[in-house]
Amino acid sequence: MASGEFFSLLGPSGCGKTSTLRLIAGFEQPTSGKILLDGVDVSDVPPHRRNVNTVFQSYALFPFLDVFDNVAFGLRHQKACKAELRRRVNEALELVHMSSFAKRRPGQLSGGQQQRVALARALVLNPAVLLLDEPLGALDAKLRRSLKVEVKALQERVGITFLYVTHDQEEALTMSDRLAVMNAGKIVQIGTPRQVYEEPADTYVADFLGAANLMEVEVVAVGPLRIGDFTLSSQRCEATAAGTAHAVIRPERVRIEEHGSAGENRVPAMVERVVFLGAATQVMLRLAPGVPLQALMQNDGSRPDLAQGTPVHVYLPPDALRVLASSAAEVPVPTDQPLVAS
């Protein structure tokens, strides 16, 4: 990781995200490789001597201490003088907009307020890296949406390196400067949110990161494809030989047109289900060759309502239809290279 970067580890439960975080924090010991912090190997350094701090999903606030004393706890352990302690705690509380709650106890705070206190308690120690283990996981959906923007803005203000663990794709896409997608203890792909979303390394990444239509196609040559009796073209074909491959297209790039529309990359389909999502409508389709497909249409008033059983034509833009290589190699992480560096 680069200094001052917001980096996320994204993957399903059990893929190794939290284990990686615990290795960096010092709660687990690596069996091989190194953990470098500012260029120094800290693999054998105990947790309390590493310049990192952790925010847990449960927040782990002391219920018998008020907000001020919760935030001041680490500074008292470092034997900071009273004036310095008060100044730094007040600055941290102001940073997370909790100054007016300094005398309240955790039980008198909402979940979002407790999360802010946990962030202040971690940031007040000025760690080189702040580790966040799904800190928004216990909050309701609306609060998570607002706080993820606040957390990213906070990181940009303080300039500290954040390593964020989540299984929520939207969180990772919204907040990260870069992210790593993990599967079964391995890093499958690293990149910016846009790179990973638009250029998935394999079918696993394409399917896990956001909604994706994965279709089995027959590659006739590099570019031309066949799905059933219909010919398609792709400007993003990574298959190097003819044969069966997987094509991916995001639902928001699928265009639904009137039945009988002519032109390339158009396939007849039937509407199977329509789901109203508020700002958008999800349309479940079945292509003529029997392949399921979903489209996402914005509810901007420009499109007619679709009903179950409506025959349509589906346009799959060549620049949005990506044919993946047969398999993608895992991102190599040699044992002589750092697991994390700030």
C-alpha positions in Angstrom: 0.0 0.0 0.0 1.1 3.5 -0.7 1.3 6.1 2.1 -2.0 7.9 2.6 -3.9 5.4 0.5 -7.4 4.0 1.2 -6.9 0.4 0.4 -9.7 -2.3 0.7 -9.6 -6.0 1.0 -12.8 -7.4 -0.6 -14.1 -10.9 -0.6 -16.6 -13.3 0.8 -16.6 -14.7 4.3 -13.7 -17.1 4.9 -11.5 -15.8 2.1 -8.8 -14.5 4.4 -9.5 -10.8 4.8 -9.6 -10.6 8.6 -6.7 -13.1 8.9 -4.6 -10.7 6.8 -5.7 -7.8 9.0 -4.8 -9.7 12.2 -1.4 -10.5 10.7 -0.7 -6.8 10.1 -2.0 -5.9 13.6 0.2 -8.6 15.2 -2.6 -10.8 16.5 -1.4 -13.6 14.3 2.1 -14.7 13.3 3.0 -15.3 9.6 4.4 -18.7 8.7 6.4 -17.2 5.8 7.0 -13.8 4.2 7.4 -10.4 5.8 5.2 -7.6 7.1 6.9 -4.3 6.4 5.8 -1.0 8.0 7.6 2.1 6.7 10.3 -0.3 5.3 10.9 -2.1 8.6 10.0 -5.7 9.2 7.6 -5.9 12.1 6.7 -9.6 11.8 8.2 -10.3 15.2 7.1 -7.0 16.9 4.3 -7.4 19.5 1.0 -5.7 18.7 1.3 -2.9 21.2 4.7 -1.8 19.7 3.4 -1.6 16.1 2.4 1.8 14.9 -1.0 0.6 13.8 -4.4 0.8 15.3 -7.6 -1.2 14.7 -11.3 -0.3 14.5 -13.5 -3.4 15.0 -17.0 -4.1 13.9 -18.1 -4.2 17.5 -16.3 -0.9 18.3 -15.0 -2.4 21.6 -15.8 0.8 23.6 -15.5 0.7 27.4 -19.1 0.9 28.7 -18.0 2.3 32.1 -16.0 5.3 30.5 -17.5 8.3 28.9 -16.7 9.3 25.3 -13.8 11.6 26.3 -12.1 8.9 28.5 -12.7 6.2 25.8 -10.8 8.4 23.3 -8.1 9.3 25.9 -7.5 5.7 27.0 -4.5 5.1 24.6 -2.9 8.5 25.4 -3.1 7.8 29.1 -1.4 4.4 28.5 1.4 6.4 26.7 1.6 8.7 29.7 0.8 11.9 27.7 0.7 15.1 29.8 -2.8 16.4 30.7 -2.6 19.4 28.5 -1.5 17.4 25.5 -4.0 14.7 26.2 -6.9 17.2 26.4 -5.8 18.9 23.2 -5.5 15.8 21.1 -8.7 14.2 22.4 -10.7 17.4 21.7 -9.2 17.6 18.2 -10.1 13.9 17.5 -13.7 14.4 18.8 -14.1 17.6 16.7 -12.8 15.7 13.6 -15.6 13.1 13.9 -18.2 15.7 15.0 -18.6 14.2 18.5 -17.4 17.1 20.7 -20.9 17.7 22.2 -21.1 14.1 23.3 -17.9 14.0 25.3 -19.6 13.3 28.6 -21.9 10.6 27.4 -21.3 6.9 27.8 -21.4 4.4 24.9 -24.8 3.1 26.0 -26.3 6.5 25.5 -25.1 6.7 21.8 -26.5 5.4 18.6 -24.6 2.9 16.5 -23.3 5.6 14.2 -22.1 7.7 17.1 -20.3 4.8 18.6 -18.6 4.2 15.3 -17.4 7.8 15.3 -16.0 7.4 18.8 -14.2 4.2 17.9 -12.6 6.1 14.9 -11.6 9.0 17.1 -10.0 6.6 19.7 -7.9 5.0 16.9 -7.0 8.2 15.2 -5.9 10.1 18.3 -2.8 8.0 18.5 -1.7 9.0 14.9 -1.0 5.5 13.7 0.9 4.9 10.4 -1.8 2.6 9.3 -5.4 2.4 10.5 -6.9 -1.1 10.2 -10.7 -1.2 9.9 -12.4 -4.6 10.2 -15.9 -4.2 8.7 -16.6 -1.2 11.0 -20.0 -0.5 9.3 -21.3 -4.0 9.4 -23.5 -3.6 12.4 -25.3 -0.5 11.1 -28.5 -0.3 9.1 -28.3 0.3 5.4 -29.2 4.0 5.4 -26.6 4.8 8.0 -24.0 2.8 6.3 -24.5 4.8 3.1 -24.0 8.1 4.8 -21.1 7.0 7.0 -19.0 5.4 4.2 -18.8 8.8 2.6 -17.9 10.4 5.9 -15.1 7.7 6.5 -13.6 8.4 3.1 -13.7 12.2 3.7 -12.2 11.7 7.1 -9.3 9.6 5.7 -8.6 12.3 3.1 -8.5 15.0 5.8 -6.1 13.1 8.2 -3.9 11.6 5.4 -3.4 8.3 7.3 -3.2 5.0 5.4 -6.4 3.1 5.8 -6.7 -0.7 5.3 -10.3 -1.5 5.1 -11.8 -5.0 5.2 -15.3 -5.6 3.8 -17.5 -8.1 2.0 -19.7 -5.2 0.8 -18.9 -4.4 -2.9 -20.6 -1.0 -2.8 -18.4 0.1 0.2 -15.2 -1.0 -1.5 -16.1 0.8 -4.7 -17.2 3.9 -3.0 -14.3 4.5 -0.6 -11.2 2.8 -2.0 -8.3 4.4 -3.9 -7.4 0.8 -4.7 -8.8 -2.6 -3.7 -7.7 -6.2 -3.7 -10.3 -8.9 -4.4 -9.6 -12.1 -2.5 -10.7 -15.7 -2.9 -9.7 -18.7 -0.8 -6.7 -16.9 0.8 -5.3 -15.6 -2.5 -5.4 -12.1 -4.0 -7.1 -12.5 -7.4 -6.9 -8.9 -8.6 -5.6 -5.5 -7.5 -6.6 -2.2 -9.0 -8.7 0.9 -8.7 -12.4 0.4 -8.3 -13.0 1.4 -11.9 -10.3 -1.0 -13.2 -11.6 -4.0 -11.2 -15.2 -3.3 -12.0 -14.8 -2.7 -15.7 -11.8 -5.0 -16.3 -12.4 -8.1 -14.1 -9.5 -10.5 -14.2 -11.8 -13.6 -14.4 -15.3 -14.8 -13.9 -15.0 -14.9 -10.1 -14.1 -11.2 -9.9 -16.8 -10.3 -12.5 -19.5 -12.2 -10.6 -18.4 -11.1 -7.1 -17.9 -7.3 -7.7 -21.3 -6.0 -8.5 -24.0 -7.5 -10.7 -22.7 -9.1 -13.9 -24.1 -11.2 -16.8 -21.9 -14.2 -17.4 -22.6 -16.0 -20.6 -21.0 -19.0 -22.2 -20.1 -18.2 -25.8 -18.4 -19.8 -28.7 -15.4 -17.9 -29.9 -15.2 -18.2 -33.7 -12.1 -16.1 -34.0 -10.7 -13.2 -32.0 -13.6 -10.8 -31.9 -16.6 -12.7 -33.5 -18.6 -14.8 -31.1 -21.7 -17.0 -31.3 -24.4 -17.5 -28.7 -26.8 -20.1 -30.0 -27.6 -19.2 -33.6 -26.7 -15.5 -33.2 -23.4 -13.8 -34.0 -22.0 -11.2 -31.7 -18.9 -9.0 -31.9 -16.7 -7.8 -29.0 -14.1 -5.1 -28.9 -12.7 -6.6 -25.7 -12.0 -10.2 -26.5 -9.2 -11.7 -24.4 -9.6 -15.3 -25.7 -6.6 -16.2 -27.8 -8.1 -19.3 -29.5 -11.4 -20.5 -30.9 -13.6 -22.5 -28.6 -15.8 -22.0 -25.6 -15.3 -19.0 -23.4 -17.2 -16.7 -21.0 -18.4 -13.3 -21.9 -19.4 -10.7 -19.3 -21.5 -7.5 -19.6 -22.8 -5.3 -16.8 -26.6 -4.9 -16.5 -26.4 -1.2 -16.9 -24.8 -1.6 -20.3 -27.6 -3.9 -21.7 -30.1 -2.0 -23.8 -33.7 -3.2 -24.3 -35.2 -2.3 -27.6 -38.5 -2.9 -29.4 -39.0 -6.4 -30.7 -37.7 -6.6 -34.3 -35.0 -4.1 -34.0 -32.3 -4.6 -36.6 -28.5 -4.3 -36.4 -25.5 -6.1 -35.0 -25.2 -7.5 -31.5 -29.0 -7.7 -31.2 -30.6 -10.8 -29.8 -34.4 -11.5 -29.4 -35.5 -12.0 -25.8 -38.5 -12.3 -23.5 -39.1 -10.4 -20.3 -39.4 -12.8 -17.4 -39.6 -10.5 -14.5 -39.5 -6.8 -13.7 -38.3 -5.5 -10.3 -38.8 -1.9 -9.3 -35.8 -0.6 -7.3 -36.8 3.1 -7.0 -34.2 5.0 -9.0 -33.9 2.1 -11.4 -35.8 -1.0 -12.7 -34.2 -4.4 -12.9 -35.4 -6.5 -15.8 -34.9 -10.2 -15.9 -34.7 -11.5 -19.5 -34.4 -14.8 -21.3 -32.5 -14.6 -24.6 -33.8 -16.7 -27.5 -30.9 -19.3 -27.1 -32.2 -19.8 -23.5 -29.5 -17.7 -21.7 -30.7 -15.6 -18.7 -29.8 -12.0 -18.7 -30.5 -9.0 -16.6 -30.7 -5.3 -17.5 -30.8 -2.2 -15.3 -32.8 0.7 -16.6 -32.8 4.1 -15.0 -36.3 5.4 -14.2 -35.9 8.7 -16.0 -39.3 8.7 -17.6 -37.9 8.1 -21.1 -38.7 4.4 -21.3 -42.1 2.6 -21.4 -43.1 0.1 -18.7 -42.3 -3.5 -19.5 -44.4 -6.4 -18.4 -43.8 -10.1 -17.9 -43.9 -11.9 -21.2 -43.1 -8.9 -23.4 -41.0 -9.8 -26.5 -38.1 -7.5 -27.0 -34.7 -7.3 -28.6 -31.6 -6.9 -26.5 -28.6 -4.8 -27.7 -25.2 -5.8 -26.3 -22.7 -3.0 -27.2 -19.4 -4.5 -28.6 -17.4 -2.1 -26.3 -19.3 -3.4 -23.2 -19.2 -7.1 -24.1 -15.9 -8.5 -22.7 -14.7 -12.1 -23.5 -12.5 -13.3 -20.6 -9.5 -15.5 -21.1 -9.9 -19.1 -20.2 -8.4 -18.5 -16.8 -6.7 -15.7 -14.9 -3.6 -16.2 -12.9 -3.6 -15.2 -9.3 -1.8 -12.0 -8.5 1.6 -13.1 -7.3 2.6 -12.2 -3.8 6.2 -13.6 -3.4 7.2 -14.6 0.1 10.2 -12.2 0.1 8.0 -9.2 -0.6 6.1 -7.2 2.0 2.5 -8.0 2.9 1.9 -4.4 3.7 3.9 -1.2 3.7 2.7 2.3 4.5 
